[in-house]
Amino acid sequence: MATAATERLRNYLEAFHRLGIDAASQPAWLRALRDRGFARFCEAGFPTTKNEDWRFTNVNAIAQTPFQLARDARQLGAIYGDTLDACRIPGAACQLVFLNGRFAAELSELGSLPEGVRVESLAQGIAHDGKSLESHLGHYLNIERDAFAALNTAFIEDGAYVYLPRRTVLEAPIYFLFISIPTQHPEMTNPRNLIVAEDATEASIVEDYVSLGSGISFSNVVTELVAGENAVISHYLLEREDRQAFNVSTLRTQQGRSANVSSHSVLLGGGLVRNNVHPVLAGEGGECLINGLFIGNGSQHMDNYMLVEHASPHCSSRQFYNGILDGHSHGVFHGRIIVHKDAQKTDAKQTNRNLLLSDDAQIDTKPQLEIYADDVKCTHGATIGQVEENALFYLRSRGIDEASARSLLLLAFANECLDRMKCLPVREYLQDLVQGWLPGISTPAGDTTADNLEIARRWEEVG
């Protein structure tokens, strides 16, 4: 067994060696960080279902695939404007485009940002001001507990970097578009994003992962988000890659005193998807919202792992995740709340709701509380069901056909999550997009057709 495991890691060892040669000019602290990540990955290996955090997700398909580092996508062909236009969020302050994990300046639009705000690729940030990044990059992520986080750290090369100086307020969202271009060989990208928001800042940041073409690819993403005192930050993750794609994403947030951070996830594509969200409320009076929607069909597997740590008193957190599963798809929600000893007056709530649209769809849900303080208010709950027959009958009794009635109910269920998104351009964009992914609604993503307008009209009439 040890020999088999060594064989699986050989291609990663070769890729790490090649990357080390290419990155010989990187600062010593970054090379040391990458070395620690790779050493930990080699020690731990890929997780198995014996690991409680991965109990419901088998990653053998990733472990046994000989992934190589993705090549520079600009050598594979042109990216046309209409491709980017289809992904663009109207009104975004700026758009950074990454092809196979590497920044594509010629496709990006930096826009006009306030003085002192930095939005650039991570590689640029390290080259221009590595000392500033050194104090944050890798300081919050726990590579000891997550082999995928260690793997990402080992292959840090590029990603997005955002710095918001004190009292900065951005009305329009910052948008990162990560495009995977599969080839005939399985390839892996490891985007690493760092967002540093100083005290009293406000901003919305969107990460969007898409595939251009079909093929086996692996996106292993890590985002570290640092929110200073009284900061209000909304983070959006949109995953809509090819059905042959693997996507493992980790969002690690560190919140200061009275900081308010929202995490919104919308999972639509991918064959095997793992969404990790790990906020630490380190400052007193912090607030955290974890909100998500996942829609699965075919044989998709979508795993959502939430780990919320209350480390200071008088903090509150809310988790709301809705799943819609059809075909043979498999969904997972594992929500874990840890209330540390000193986190008195904690207020935490966790809710997971799921609709199963076929007899073969499956959901595993595990709400979990670990409380070490004695003055807290914590609740959790989960529901699993089908489309409500009474609601369906109510709509049909008012002249709406069965297919449209089901679509209305699914839209309403999905909108429970979308309505919690405060950034209007992002919310409207996702509402249009989600309509095209819901089972029974064949509209292409992002295209509001006459049929959908008719459904919306009927919904207003019933309301």
C-alpha positions in Angstrom: 0.0 0.0 0.0 2.9 2.3 0.8 4.3 1.7 -2.6 1.0 2.5 -4.3 0.8 5.8 -2.3 4.3 6.7 -3.2 3.5 6.1 -6.9 0.5 8.3 -6.7 2.6 11.1 -5.2 5.4 10.8 -7.7 3.9 13.1 -10.3 3.3 15.7 -7.6 7.0 15.4 -6.6 8.1 15.9 -10.1 5.8 18.9 -10.6 7.0 20.4 -7.3 10.6 20.0 -8.4 10.0 21.7 -11.7 8.1 24.5 -10.1 10.9 25.0 -7.7 13.4 25.5 -10.5 11.1 28.0 -12.3 10.5 29.9 -9.0 14.1 30.0 -7.9 13.9 33.8 -7.8 11.0 33.9 -5.3 11.7 35.3 -1.8 13.0 32.9 0.8 9.9 33.1 3.0 7.7 32.0 0.1 9.9 29.1 -0.8 9.9 28.0 2.9 6.1 28.3 3.0 5.8 26.1 -0.2 8.3 23.6 1.3 6.2 23.3 4.5 3.1 22.7 2.4 4.6 20.0 0.3 6.1 18.2 3.3 2.7 18.2 5.0 1.0 17.0 1.9 3.5 14.1 1.5 3.1 13.2 5.1 -0.7 13.2 5.1 -1.6 12.1 1.6 -5.1 12.5 0.3 -7.9 12.1 2.9 -10.0 8.9 3.0 -13.6 8.3 4.2 -12.0 7.2 7.5 -11.3 10.9 8.2 -14.4 12.2 9.9 -14.3 15.5 7.9 -14.4 13.5 4.7 -16.7 10.8 5.8 -19.2 11.2 3.0 -16.8 12.1 0.2 -14.5 9.6 -1.5 -11.6 11.5 -3.3 -10.0 8.4 -4.9 -10.9 9.8 -8.3 -8.6 12.7 -7.6 -5.9 10.7 -5.8 -5.6 8.1 -8.6 -5.6 10.6 -11.5 -2.0 11.6 -12.6 -2.6 15.4 -12.7 0.1 17.6 -14.0 0.5 21.3 -13.5 -1.7 23.1 -16.1 0.2 24.7 -19.0 0.0 28.4 -19.9 -3.5 28.5 -21.5 -2.5 31.4 -23.8 -0.6 28.8 -25.8 -3.7 26.7 -26.3 -5.7 29.3 -28.3 -7.5 32.6 -28.2 -10.1 33.6 -25.7 -12.8 35.6 -27.5 -14.6 38.6 -26.1 -18.0 37.0 -26.2 -16.8 34.3 -23.9 -15.8 36.9 -21.3 -19.0 39.0 -21.9 -21.1 35.9 -21.0 -19.3 35.7 -17.6 -19.1 39.4 -16.9 -21.1 40.8 -13.9 -22.6 44.2 -15.0 -21.3 47.1 -12.9 -18.3 45.4 -11.5 -15.5 47.7 -10.3 -12.9 45.6 -12.0 -12.5 42.1 -13.5 -9.3 40.0 -13.2 -9.2 37.0 -15.5 -7.1 34.0 -14.9 -6.4 31.2 -17.5 -5.5 27.9 -16.0 -4.6 29.7 -12.8 -2.4 32.3 -14.3 -3.2 36.0 -14.5 -4.2 37.2 -18.0 -3.6 41.0 -18.0 -4.8 41.4 -21.6 -8.2 40.0 -20.8 -8.6 41.9 -17.5 -10.2 45.2 -16.7 -8.8 47.0 -13.7 -11.3 49.9 -13.9 -10.9 53.0 -11.7 -10.3 52.2 -8.0 -9.9 54.6 -5.1 -6.4 55.7 -4.1 -4.6 53.1 -2.0 -6.7 50.1 -3.2 -4.7 47.3 -4.7 -6.3 44.7 -6.9 -3.8 42.6 -8.8 -2.5 39.1 -9.3 -0.8 37.5 -6.3 2.4 37.1 -8.3 2.5 40.8 -9.0 1.8 41.5 -5.3 4.7 39.3 -4.2 7.0 40.9 -6.8 6.1 44.5 -5.9 5.6 44.3 -2.1 6.4 40.9 -0.8 7.0 42.1 2.8 3.3 43.2 3.1 2.1 39.8 1.9 4.5 37.9 4.1 2.7 38.9 7.2 -0.6 37.4 5.9 -0.1 34.8 3.3 -0.3 31.3 4.9 -0.7 32.7 8.4 -4.4 31.7 8.8 -4.8 28.5 6.8 -4.4 25.3 8.7 -2.5 22.9 6.5 -2.2 20.4 9.3 -5.9 19.4 9.1 -6.4 19.6 5.3 -4.2 17.9 2.8 -5.7 19.9 -0.1 -4.8 23.1 1.6 -1.3 21.8 2.0 -1.2 20.9 -1.6 -2.3 24.3 -2.6 0.3 25.9 -0.4 3.0 23.7 -2.0 2.1 25.0 -5.5 1.5 28.7 -4.7 2.2 30.5 -8.0 -0.6 32.9 -8.8 -4.1 34.0 -7.9 -5.8 37.3 -6.8 -4.6 39.8 -4.3 -6.8 42.6 -2.8 -5.7 45.2 -0.3 -8.3 47.7 1.0 -6.8 50.5 3.2 -8.6 51.7 6.2 -12.1 53.2 5.7 -12.3 52.2 2.0 -15.9 51.7 0.8 -16.5 50.1 -2.6 -20.0 50.2 -4.0 -19.3 47.9 -7.0 -18.1 44.4 -6.6 -14.6 43.1 -7.4 -14.8 40.2 -9.8 -12.3 37.3 -10.3 -12.9 35.0 -13.2 -10.9 31.7 -13.2 -11.2 29.9 -16.5 -10.0 26.3 -16.8 -9.2 25.1 -20.3 -9.0 21.3 -20.3 -6.6 19.4 -22.6 -6.3 15.8 -23.5 -4.1 15.3 -20.3 -5.5 15.8 -16.8 -4.2 19.1 -15.4 -4.3 20.8 -12.1 -4.4 24.5 -11.0 -3.9 25.8 -7.5 -5.2 29.4 -7.4 -4.2 31.2 -4.2 -6.1 34.3 -3.3 -5.4 36.8 -0.5 -7.8 39.5 0.6 -6.8 42.0 3.3 -9.5 44.4 4.4 -8.3 47.0 6.9 -10.5 48.5 9.6 -13.9 50.0 8.7 -13.8 48.8 5.0 -16.7 47.7 2.9 -16.6 45.6 -0.2 -18.0 42.7 -2.2 -15.7 40.2 -3.9 -16.8 37.5 -6.4 -14.8 34.4 -7.4 -16.2 32.6 -10.5 -14.9 29.2 -11.7 -15.8 28.1 -15.2 -14.6 25.6 -17.8 -14.0 26.4 -21.5 -14.4 23.1 -23.2 -14.8 19.6 -21.8 -12.2 17.4 -20.2 -10.6 16.3 -16.9 -9.3 19.1 -14.8 -8.7 19.8 -11.1 -9.1 23.3 -9.5 -7.7 23.3 -5.9 -8.4 26.8 -4.6 -7.6 28.6 -1.3 -8.7 32.0 -0.3 -7.5 33.7 2.9 -9.7 36.7 3.9 -8.6 39.0 6.7 -11.3 41.5 7.9 -10.2 44.2 10.3 -12.3 45.9 13.0 -15.7 47.0 11.9 -15.1 45.8 8.3 -18.1 44.6 6.3 -17.0 42.2 3.6 -19.2 39.9 1.4 -17.5 37.1 -0.4 -19.2 35.2 -3.3 -18.1 31.8 -4.7 -19.7 30.6 -8.0 -18.7 27.2 -9.3 -20.0 26.1 -12.7 -17.3 24.0 -14.3 -17.5 21.1 -16.7 -19.0 17.8 -15.4 -15.6 16.1 -15.7 -14.0 18.7 -13.5 -12.9 18.4 -9.9 -13.1 21.4 -7.7 -11.9 21.8 -4.0 -12.2 25.3 -2.6 -11.3 26.6 0.8 -12.3 30.0 2.2 -10.5 30.8 5.5 -11.6 34.1 7.1 -10.1 35.9 10.1 -12.4 38.5 11.7 -11.5 41.3 13.9 -13.6 43.1 16.5 -17.1 43.9 15.3 -16.3 42.7 11.8 -19.2 41.5 9.6 -18.3 38.9 7.0 -20.7 37.1 4.7 -19.9 34.0 2.6 -22.2 33.1 -0.2 -21.7 30.0 -2.3 -23.5 28.8 -5.4 -22.4 25.4 -6.7 -23.8 24.4 -10.1 -21.2 22.5 -12.1 -18.3 20.0 -11.6 -18.3 16.3 -11.2 -16.9 16.2 -7.6 -17.0 19.5 -5.7 -15.9 20.2 -2.1 -16.7 23.6 -0.6 -14.9 24.4 2.6 -15.8 27.5 4.6 -13.8 28.2 7.8 -14.4 31.5 9.5 -12.8 32.3 12.9 -14.5 35.1 14.8 -11.4 36.2 16.6 -12.6 39.7 17.8 -15.4 40.5 20.2 -18.8 41.4 18.7 -18.2 39.8 15.3 -20.9 38.6 12.9 -20.8 35.9 10.3 -23.2 34.7 7.7 -22.6 31.5 5.7 -25.2 31.2 3.0 -25.2 28.7 0.1 -27.1 27.0 -2.7 -26.1 23.8 -4.5 -27.9 22.2 -7.4 -26.9 18.7 -8.5 -28.0 16.5 -11.4 -26.6 13.4 -13.1 -23.9 11.8 -11.0 -22.6 15.1 -9.5 -21.2 15.0 -6.0 -21.3 18.3 -4.0 -19.9 18.4 -0.5 -20.2 21.5 1.7 -18.1 21.5 4.9 -18.6 24.4 7.3 -16.4 25.0 10.3 -17.3 28.1 12.3 -15.0 28.9 15.3 -16.3 31.3 17.9 -13.1 32.4 19.7 -14.3 35.6 21.3 -17.4 36.7 23.3 -20.6 38.4 22.0 -20.3 37.0 18.5 -23.1 35.7 16.3 -23.1 33.4 13.3 -25.8 32.1 10.9 -25.6 29.3 8.4 -28.2 28.7 5.8 -27.7 26.1 3.0 -30.2 24.8 0.5 -29.7 21.9 -1.8 -31.6 20.7 -4.8 -30.7 17.3 -6.1 -31.9 15.3 -9.1 -30.8 12.2 -11.0 -28.2 10.2 -9.2 -26.5 13.3 -7.6 -25.2 13.2 -4.1 -25.1 16.2 -1.8 -23.3 16.6 1.6 -23.7 19.3 4.3 -21.4 19.0 7.3 -21.8 22.1 9.5 -19.7 22.3 12.5 -19.8 25.1 15.1 -17.1 25.2 17.8 -17.7 27.6 20.7 -14.4 28.1 22.6 -14.2 28.5 26.3 -13.9 32.2 26.3 -16.6 32.8 23.7 -19.4 33.6 26.2 -22.7 35.1 24.9 -22.3 33.3 21.6 -25.4 33.2 19.4 -25.1 30.6 16.6 -27.7 29.1 14.3 -27.4 26.5 11.6 -30.0 25.4 9.1 -29.8 23.0 6.1 -32.8 22.4 3.8 -32.8 19.9 0.9 -35.1 18.9 -1.9 -34.7 15.5 -3.5 -36.3 15.4 -6.9 -35.6 11.7 -7.8 -35.6 8.4 -6.0 -31.9 8.0 -6.7 -30.7 11.4 -5.4 -29.0 11.3 -2.0 -28.1 13.8 0.7 -26.0 13.3 3.8 -26.4 16.1 6.4 -24.6 16.4 9.7 -25.2 19.5 11.8 -22.7 19.5 14.7 -22.1 21.7 17.8 -19.1 21.7 20.1 -19.7 24.0 23.0 -17.0 24.7 25.7 -18.6 27.9 27.1 -21.6 27.9 29.5 -23.5 31.1 28.4 -24.5 30.6 24.8 -27.5 30.2 22.5 -26.9 27.7 19.7 -29.4 25.8 17.5 -29.1 23.6 14.5 -31.5 21.7 12.2 -31.8 19.9 8.9 -34.7 18.9 6.6 -34.9 16.6 3.7 -38.0 16.4 1.5 -39.6 16.6 -1.9 -41.6 19.3 -3.7 -44.6 20.1 -1.5 -47.7 18.5 -3.0 -50.1 20.9 -1.3 -48.2 23.9 -2.7 -48.1 22.2 -6.1 -51.9 21.6 -6.0 -52.4 25.3 -4.9 -50.6 26.6 -8.0 -52.3 24.2 -10.4 -55.7 25.1 -9.0 -55.0 28.6 -10.2 -54.4 27.5 -13.8 -50.7 26.9 -13.8 -49.5 23.7 -15.5 -47.6 21.2 -13.5 -44.2 21.8 -15.1 -44.4 25.6 -14.5 -45.7 25.1 -11.0 -42.7 22.9 -10.1 -40.4 25.4 -11.6 -42.0 28.2 -9.5 -41.5 26.2 -6.3 -37.9 25.4 -7.2 -37.2 29.0 -7.9 -38.7 30.1 -4.6 -36.6 27.5 -2.8 -33.5 28.7 -4.5 -34.3 32.4 -3.9 -34.3 31.8 -0.2 -30.5 31.8 -0.4 -30.2 34.3 -3.2 -32.3 36.9 -1.4 -29.8 37.0 1.4 -27.2 38.5 -1.0 -27.0 42.2 -0.4 -24.9 43.2 -3.5 -27.6 43.9 -6.1 -25.6 43.3 -9.3 -24.3 40.0 -8.0 -27.7 38.9 -6.8 -29.5 39.7 -10.1 -26.7 38.0 -12.1 -27.0 34.8 -10.0 -30.8 34.8 -10.1 -30.7 34.8 -13.9 -28.0 32.2 -13.9 -29.6 29.8 -11.5 -32.8 29.7 -13.5 -31.0 28.0 -16.3 -29.5 25.3 -14.0 -32.7 24.3 -12.2 -34.1 20.9 -13.2 -37.0 21.3 -15.5 -36.0 24.7 -16.8 -34.0 24.3 -19.9 -33.0 27.9 -20.4 -29.3 28.4 -21.1 -27.4 30.0 -18.2 -27.9 33.7 -18.1 -30.6 33.8 -20.8 -34.0 35.2 -19.6 -36.4 33.8 -22.2 -40.0 34.5 -22.8 -40.9 31.2 -21.0 -39.1 32.4 -17.8 -40.8 35.8 -18.1 -44.1 34.0 -18.3 -43.3 32.0 -15.2 -42.3 35.1 -13.3 -45.6 36.8 -14.4 -47.7 33.9 -13.2 -45.8 33.9 -9.9 -46.6 37.6 -9.4 -50.3 36.9 -10.2 -50.5 34.1 -7.6 -48.7 36.3 -5.0 
